Amino acid sequence: MTTLFVLDVPENTTIAAVADQDPAVTIDHVGPYFRIDSDSAIVIDRRATGCRHAVWYSSVAGLAGSRIAQWDKEALRIESQ
């Protein structure tokens, strides 16, 4: 299982919304965080989120059993360990 946590604040809602477009992804809440889960890699296109770089590079609050494989101006890719 690949799990990404993103703080649920207005600046990050588009990140969760773009991730939710992938049918393999499920999103719920744990405390003040979006929990984004998938049985495969989670890939979020930065341009699709509309996030500026400062928001983009501060969006990851935590991971569970996962690692960041890509986090650049193009995309965020989280894979299971």
C-alpha positions as CSV (number, residue, x, y, z in Angstrom):
1,M,0.0,0.0,0.0
2,T,1.3,3.5,-0.9
3,T,0.2,6.2,1.4
4,L,0.7,10.0,1.3
5,F,-0.5,12.5,3.8
6,V,-1.3,16.1,2.8
7,L,-2.5,18.8,5.3
8,D,-6.1,19.7,4.5
9,V,-5.7,23.4,4.0
10,P,-7.2,25.5,1.1
11,E,-3.8,25.6,-0.7
12,N,-3.6,21.8,-0.9
13,T,-7.2,20.9,-1.9
14,T,-6.3,20.7,-5.6
15,I,-3.6,18.2,-4.8
16,A,-6.1,15.8,-3.3
17,A,-8.6,16.6,-6.1
18,V,-6.1,15.7,-8.8
19,A,-5.0,12.5,-7.0
20,D,-8.7,11.6,-6.7
21,Q,-9.1,11.5,-10.5
22,D,-7.1,8.3,-10.5
23,P,-9.5,5.4,-10.0
24,A,-6.8,3.4,-8.1
25,V,-6.6,6.1,-5.5
26,T,-8.8,6.5,-2.4
27,I,-8.9,9.6,-0.2
28,D,-10.1,10.0,3.3
29,H,-9.2,12.1,6.3
30,V,-7.1,11.3,9.3
31,G,-7.2,14.2,11.7
32,P,-6.4,17.4,9.8
33,Y,-4.8,15.5,6.9
34,F,-5.9,14.0,3.6
35,R,-4.8,10.4,3.5
36,I,-4.2,9.4,-0.2
37,D,-3.9,5.6,-0.6
38,S,-3.3,3.3,-3.6
39,D,-2.2,-0.2,-4.2
40,S,0.1,1.2,-6.9
41,A,2.2,4.3,-7.3
42,I,0.5,7.7,-6.6
43,V,1.3,10.2,-9.4
44,I,0.1,13.8,-9.2
45,D,0.8,16.2,-12.0
46,R,1.8,19.6,-10.6
47,R,0.5,21.6,-13.5
48,A,-2.9,20.0,-13.1
49,T,-3.1,21.1,-9.5
50,G,-2.4,24.7,-10.3
51,C,0.0,24.9,-7.3
52,R,2.8,27.3,-7.3
53,H,6.2,25.9,-6.5
54,A,6.2,27.1,-2.8
55,V,3.0,25.3,-2.1
56,W,4.0,22.2,-4.2
57,Y,7.3,21.7,-2.3
58,S,5.7,22.1,1.1
59,S,2.6,19.8,0.5
60,V,3.9,16.4,1.7
61,A,3.1,16.1,5.4
62,G,4.1,12.4,5.7
63,L,4.3,9.0,4.1
64,A,3.5,5.5,5.4
65,G,5.3,2.5,3.9
66,S,6.2,4.6,1.0
67,R,9.0,6.7,-0.5
68,I,9.2,9.7,-2.8
69,A,10.4,8.6,-6.2
70,Q,9.9,11.9,-7.9
71,W,9.1,15.4,-6.6
72,D,10.0,18.1,-9.1
73,K,8.3,20.8,-11.1
74,E,6.5,18.2,-13.2
75,A,5.1,15.7,-10.8
76,L,5.0,14.0,-7.4
77,R,5.4,10.2,-7.5
78,I,5.1,8.2,-4.4
79,E,5.9,4.4,-4.5
80,S,5.6,1.7,-1.9
81,Q,8.9,0.7,-0.2
